[in-house]
Amino acid sequence: MSTTAVVIPTIRSLEFLKAWKDEFRDCVGIILDDHPTRHG
């Protein structure tokens, strides 16, 4: 069995996840915080 990871930058609206929920059902979701400036 393989694992699929879906990487989504936070700049993108996450509304599309509702429409794609069946396709992403068995995927690992990774949400990245991608601010244009570096903190810390």
N, C-alpha and C positions, 0 to 999 in steps of 0.2 A: 504494500500500500504506500502511495506517495502523498506528500503534503504539499498543498499549494498555499502560498502566502500572497495576500493582496496588500500592497503598500499604497496608502492614500495620504497625500500631503494635506495638511489642514487648510491650506488656501482654497481647496476645492470644496464645493458644497457637498454634503453627505446625503442629500435627498435621494440621489440615485440608488443608494443602498436598499431602499424600500422596493424599488422595481426589480432589482437584481438579487433579492434575498434568496431565492431558490438556487440560483447559480453559485452563490457564495456560501451556501449552507455548510459545506464541508471544508471551507477555507479558514486559514488563520488570518485575522485582520491586524494590520499594523498601521496605526495612525501616527504620522510624523508631524511634529511641531516645527514649521519651517519659517519662522520669523526672519525678515530681511536683515535684522541686526542681531548680533550675538550678545547673549546675556551671560555674565558670570564667567 
